[in-house]
């Protein structure tokens, strides 16, 4: 009986401690909040490391995904520029925002992906819009909202998922 009371007391104490934290938005000792972030992400909130041509390391921030397409050149590039109608040969890595997992990577496959007829290519809208202006030897970060990605889901992507791409411009071929 004594063991049962001890176990019950420990369980009640643990439950009381946990219930005091439920829904709390108080910062922890480290200064971060346990509440759902309400500030929309900005492009500079995302951290990317690694050199052009190598698989990048992407750090997904603790902020609310934005509904806007975010674009940032990490390496400006020195070659031909992707324009509507051109073919862009690129390497890319896709990281999902919600679970911070790498879902796809041409870097890992060792073969670039060709985007033919940029602007009208059979890829997500976020790519048709977001790779215009990328130059050969350039590296770009794209944060693609669901409306410009896979929306309701598909291709192994969850519904309403924000997509984080790092894209290297390997070669641009005129139309």
C-alpha positions in Angstrom: 0.0 0.0 0.0 2.9 2.3 0.8 4.3 1.9 -2.7 0.9 2.7 -4.2 0.7 5.9 -2.2 4.3 6.9 -3.1 3.6 6.3 -6.8 0.3 8.2 -6.6 2.1 11.1 -4.8 4.8 11.3 -7.5 2.3 11.2 -10.3 0.2 14.0 -8.7 3.3 16.1 -8.2 4.4 15.6 -11.8 0.9 16.4 -13.1 0.8 19.6 -10.9 4.2 20.6 -12.2 3.2 20.0 -15.8 -0.2 21.7 -15.5 1.6 24.9 -14.3 3.4 25.0 -17.6 0.5 24.2 -19.9 -0.1 27.1 -22.2 2.5 29.2 -20.6 4.2 31.8 -22.8 6.8 32.7 -20.3 10.4 32.7 -21.5 12.5 29.9 -20.2 15.9 30.5 -18.5 17.4 30.6 -22.0 15.2 33.5 -22.9 13.1 31.6 -25.6 9.3 31.3 -25.4 7.4 28.1 -25.3 4.4 29.7 -27.1 3.7 29.4 -30.8 5.7 32.1 -32.6 3.5 35.0 -33.9 6.1 37.0 -35.7 6.4 36.2 -39.4 9.7 34.9 -40.6 12.1 37.2 -42.5 14.6 35.9 -45.0 17.5 36.8 -42.7 16.1 34.6 -39.9 17.2 31.5 -41.9 20.8 30.5 -41.6 22.6 28.6 -44.3 26.2 27.4 -44.2 28.3 25.6 -46.8 30.0 26.4 -50.0 28.6 26.6 -53.5 28.5 23.1 -55.0 28.3 21.3 -51.7 25.2 20.3 -49.8 24.2 23.2 -47.5 23.3 23.1 -43.8 20.1 25.0 -43.1 18.9 26.3 -39.8 15.1 26.8 -39.7 14.2 29.7 -37.3 11.5 29.7 -34.6 9.1 32.1 -36.3 5.7 31.9 -38.0 6.0 30.9 -41.7 5.2 33.8 -44.0 2.6 33.8 -46.8 5.1 35.5 -49.1 7.8 34.0 -51.3 11.2 35.0 -49.7 14.3 35.1 -51.9 17.9 35.9 -51.0 21.1 35.5 -52.9 23.7 33.9 -50.6 26.4 33.9 -53.2 25.7 36.4 -56.0 27.1 34.4 -58.9 29.2 35.5 -61.8 27.8 33.8 -64.9 24.7 34.0 -67.1 21.5 35.0 -65.5 18.3 32.9 -65.3 15.5 34.7 -67.3 12.0 33.7 -68.3 12.3 31.0 -71.1 15.9 29.9 -70.3 16.9 26.5 -69.0 18.5 26.5 -65.6 20.6 23.6 -64.5 20.6 23.7 -60.7 21.5 21.7 -57.6 19.1 22.1 -54.8 18.2 20.9 -51.3 14.7 21.0 -49.9 14.1 21.2 -46.2 10.6 21.2 -44.8 9.8 24.1 -42.4 7.5 22.2 -40.0 9.8 19.3 -39.1 13.1 20.7 -40.3 13.9 17.6 -42.3 15.8 17.4 -45.6 13.2 15.9 -48.0 15.1 16.0 -51.3 18.6 16.9 -52.5 20.2 16.8 -55.9 23.5 17.4 -54.1 23.1 13.9 -52.6 22.2 12.4 -55.9 25.2 14.0 -57.5 23.3 15.3 -60.6 21.8 18.7 -61.2 18.2 19.2 -62.1 17.2 21.0 -65.4 14.4 23.5 -65.2 13.4 24.0 -68.8 11.5 27.2 -69.9 11.7 29.0 -66.6 8.6 30.9 -65.8 6.4 28.2 -67.5 8.4 25.1 -66.3 6.5 22.1 -64.8 7.7 22.9 -61.3 6.1 24.7 -58.4 5.3 28.4 -58.8 7.9 29.3 -56.1 10.6 28.0 -58.4 9.2 29.6 -61.6 9.3 32.9 -59.8 12.1 32.4 -57.4 15.0 31.3 -59.6 14.6 34.2 -62.1 17.7 36.4 -61.6 19.8 33.6 -60.2 23.2 33.5 -61.9 25.6 30.7 -62.7 27.9 30.0 -59.8 25.3 31.7 -57.5 23.6 30.2 -54.5 20.0 31.3 -53.6 17.7 30.7 -50.6 14.0 30.4 -51.4 11.4 30.1 -48.7 8.2 29.0 -50.5 4.8 29.4 -48.9 2.2 26.6 -49.4 0.3 28.7 -52.0 3.4 28.7 -54.3 4.5 25.2 -53.3 2.3 22.1 -52.9 -0.6 23.7 -51.1 -2.8 20.8 -50.2 0.1 18.5 -50.3 1.6 16.0 -52.7 4.9 14.6 -53.9 5.6 13.5 -50.3 4.9 17.0 -48.9 2.4 17.6 -46.1 -0.6 19.9 -46.7 0.2 23.6 -46.1 3.9 23.0 -45.8 6.4 25.9 -46.2 9.4 24.7 -48.2 13.0 25.9 -47.7 15.2 25.5 -50.7 18.9 26.3 -51.2 19.6 26.4 -55.0 22.9 26.6 -56.8 22.9 27.9 -60.4 25.1 25.4 -62.3 24.4 26.4 -65.9 22.1 28.7 -67.8 21.2 28.0 -71.4 19.4 30.7 -73.4 15.9 29.9 -74.9 
